[in-house]
Amino acid sequence: MVSKRERERYKRQMALFGEEGQERLKRAHIAIAGAGGLGSPVAIYLAVAGIGTLTIVDNDMVEVSNLNRQILHSDRDIGKRKTASAEGKLRDLNPDISVRVIDTTIDATNAASLIGSADGIVDALDNFPTRYVLNDVAIMKNVPLFHGAVRGFYGQASTIIPHTSACLRCIFPKAPPKETVPVIGVTAGFIGMVQATEVIKFLTNRGELLTNRLLIWDGMQARAEEIAIKRNPSCESCGDITTATRKK
Amino acid sequence: MKVKVRFFARFKELLGTDIVVDAATGIALNGLIRDIAAKNSEGYDEIFDENGTFKDFVILMRNGKRIDSTDAPQTKIEDGDEIAVFPPVAGG
């Protein structure tokens, strides 16, 4: 039940999707993989929207070079665990939700248990190998994966509904080479907002999801484009007979 | 025949975008992109390996439809085609 206090807190957004929509957000559990450039805006906006439970997984410490974009963390957090910093900020922003934090590096051995019974996974990672692990977990658990990635003023986003829409590996069969990418906070903010919007739409069952489409944002040109994508029937992750589905 | 090639992200920084070329009849997708990318060696090296084949992570689209990079040598370009070439971005 949405409490009297929550009804007041969420009044302006309940005008969009009613108490029933707010109740859906409150009952929901979303896992956010990464508390960095993308994870920061995603976590902040999902927290203030009233997503009932957020699980945040990250194993890094806050460094001064993070602060141009990782807006969950402040100067006074330098040297602290990102999860501790995130937990404090999110509780301050919205004490009516539950925030779980896990200090670990996601890999193929722990990903399924870290995601647990979450209703969706936000990809706020900084590398493709771990993204493929999350993609496999999303397929195995049949929960959506909200993909986002950034480089400089460019970003991309797509929503993956397993077994229905193209998965991350259908879109990107091979990982790009590893590099330390240049990035500016506004791009992570922009793409993070696309991801958070997708989460809210999915949970409230509103609008048209960014499935089978890759949104490409070019901040320098102020141009958003989309590319139609399709499931790959022989996809290594979500094709008819795959490693991920065999694990079920 | 007129063909439009659009590069994205890092490729665009190095090679530009919305490039309209007068392509030779019968040219294949890999040849078309190789010719355009040849104007900037850094851009070329981002897209092609030392054998002149597309690096495996490069995404190719022709008129909004995905083309597997291994099929590029057999993919003949037609008048009016729009080709998109982009790399996944990976940061977060």
Interface residues (C-beta under 8 A of the other chain):
Chain A: G34 G36 G37 L38 G39 D123 A124 L125 D126 N127 F128 G148 A149 V150 R151 G152 Y154 G155 Q156 I171 F172 P173 K174 A175 P176 P177 K178 E179 V181 V183 A188 I216 D218 I227 A228 I229 K230
Chain B: F8 A9 R10 K12 D56 F57 I59 M61 G64 K65 R66 A84 F86 P87 P88 V89 A90 G91 G92
